Amino acid sequence: MSIEIVTEKSKLSVANAAARPAPMEWTRNIGIAAHIDAGKTTVTERILFYTGAVHKMGEVHEGSTVTDWMEQERERGITITSAAISCAWVPSVGAFKSIKTRINIIDTPGHVDFTAEVERSLRVLDGAVAVFCAVGRVQPQSETVWRQANKYRVPRLAFVNKMDRVGANFLACVAEMRAKLKANAHPLYLPIGAEENFAGLVDLVHGVAYIFEDNPADPLGMNPKIVEIPADMKDDAKQYRDALIEAVADSDDAIAEKYLAGGEISASELAIGIRKATVAMKIVGVIPGSAFKKKGVQRLLDCVVNYLPAPTDIPECKAQNSDGEPVVAKSDDRLKTVAIAFKLWSDPFVGRLVFCRVYQGQMKKGQSMYNPRTRRSERVSRLLLMRAMDKEEIEIAYAGDICAVVGIKDVITGDTLCDEEIDIRLEPPSFPETVISMSIEPKTKADQEKMGNALARLAAEDPTFRVSTDGETGQTIIAGMGELHLEIIRDRMLREFKVDAEAGKPQIAYRETITKKSEGEGKFIRQTGGKGQYGHVCITLEPNEKGKGNEVINATVGGVIPKEFIKPATEGVNEGTKNGTIAGYPVIDVLARLVDGSFHAVDSSEIAFKMAGIFAFKEAMKNAAPILLEPNMKVEVTVPEEYQGDIMGDINRRRGQIQGQEMRDGACIITAIVPLETMFGYATDIRSLSKGRASYSMEPSHFDQVPNAVLTRIVETSTRAPART
């Protein structure tokens, strides 16, 4: 059994193999991620069929897929929420040949509005398969997903899908991966033909070819024909195999030495080298195929097992103990339990499901799990292995497993769940700022309470969905990542919670920040005849590093503010950042320091210092040359050449900045940065301008200063603007 290629620490789990369904090395936790409409869900469906998890292939266009189980997903043909599912595969080649390996898969959404699903999934996965369209190649959301995978150091493979489509170009897609994603991408297989002539794959590692025949006896493509590499492709195969060996040699000294000496690199040596380089994120192996036509998915599965990491291959997970000191969670069943809750979901039959990744130890049915955030323990009443909406009850989840827990109530996305004897916190996933908001109110008074409960449940499930109340109008405000995001929220309220709600016009989620250093003083003094109130805080305020958020630092000396009042003063400053001084929008990227203050031995209180902190921030903010920021979107438009000028002119009218354009297969690809405020209704406008022949996609790019002409209008119309005195 060729298991020695796995890292040394994997031997920890071999000792426990009898207690587990399979050793930890024989587990793969992977995500399927890509730009919208690249074919992720179809790839997942084929994987589930070939692994025996389902007995009939579902199709997106028929609304019969396993992982797109929500009504909204099946109606729209898109993935909205990530779905977890388990299956098993026995590779036909490679070091894990004939070993039944368990694969836990998370199929993630491709639409930018649901990017949080990708973010939290990548946080808990060991590897990923990035799916690219052979025609569209590297698209905007592909870049976003790639950045997210880089952030969490997730090794990955690439599957170039839709090789049967007109305009498919495998090598051009690989070249774009290198140019746009800076990925060290190398083909593991070469396609035989393309478009309607896509007939097979050349295996560069093992030196054989797979031919996909239209065989009535094998309509599902279970047994492709294995032949020698076609004569007209042998030179190309040698060229790309040599390039692959050179890439692997950069991270494998044994292969480098043998290669430089002119020795022949065997298939098994090369496979081991590819695995090491992939796990170390030195290379990205690329596999061509057509999931819809059932071509190449089995070879992708072989590569997932042979090249992507097991839980034992990834670095130990970093955490902090109760004192803030760094500790690690190890992939070992014998240690105390440590898991992270990465997703919450309300199941109509089971109740609240908490999706967890177990990093250390074993999670057992009936076990009490401690939550360091709440300082409380809760009992695991049931453990479930998920197959999208189907569930299998289990007694134990082992290190490296992904499962769903029933019974734990007081939990949010990113919480650590651990054994009661230890107190550590794993790093939670981070999520982007919301970019759009709207008011919402129930159609009837009777729905008021139901709407509150529904919004609270939905906000708990989705960390990029925010609910607040406007202090002046009393309206309920919901905020999210885009129009589709909020549309789905309203639809779920109606279908799942039976709440029919009216929504106001979408509003932009502006932000405020500062451009220079300033000082602010806040005093809160009240004398009412009895015990009074006294709080006095002085702060300095300066711009923080872009994207770093807000920070409040205690820089007082000599006890000018007693220790017990530092925290409420800090809370007051943080409270002040929720409403800026220009138009009342949240303040971002500021660094505040508590530098001075005073107190009264009798009258000082926590509330007085909190109010003083708020006043000090407001004064400092006014003196710091505040500016208003608006969200800008990265927009990519694909348009026939004859409409190129009309589209570019329209982008300019929307205050957009053209970043670049390129011709591809008779169409012009225009990239631009455009303020979100001008993009409402763009789907209709672009169809009108191009007679329905153009398409576009967009994703959040950055916040930028609002021009003065627009600023005046925003301030005048904003209901959030502070009252003028």
Secondary structure, 3 states (H helix, E strand, C coil): CCCCCCCHHHHHHHCCCCCCCCCHHHEEEEEEEECCCCCHHHHHHHHHHHCCCCCCCCCHHHCCCCCCCCHHHHHHCCCCCCEEEEEEECCCCCCCCCCCEEEEEEECCCCHHHHHHHHHHHHHCCEEEEEEECCCECCHHHHHHHHHHHHCCCCEEEEEECCCCCCCCHHHHHHHHHHHHCCCEEECEEEECCHHHCCEEEECCCCEEEECCCCCCCCCCCCCEEECCCHHHHHHHHHHHHHHHHHHHCCCHHHHHHHHCCCCCCHHHHHHHHHHHHHCCCCEEEEECECCCCECHHHHHHHHHHHCCCCCCCCCEEEEECCCCEEEECCCCCCCCEEEEEEEEEECCCEEEEEEEEEECEEECCCEEEECCCCEEEECCEEEEEECCEEEEECEEECCCEEEEECCCCCCCCCEEECCCCCEEECCCCCCCCCEEEEEEECCHHHHHHHHHHHHHHHHHCCCCEEEECCCCCCEEEEECCHHHHHHHHHHHHHHHCCCEEECCCEECCEEECCCCEEEEEEEEECCCCCCEEEEEEEEEEECCCCCCCEEEECCCCCCCCHHHHHHHHHHHHHHCCCCCCCCCCECCEEEEEEEEECCCCCECHHHHHHHHHHHHHHHHHCCCCEEEEEEEEEEEEEEHHHHHHHHHHHHHCCCEEEEEEEECCEEEEEEEEEHHHCCCHHHHHHHHHCCCCEEEEEEEEEEECCHHHHHHHHHHCCCCCCCC
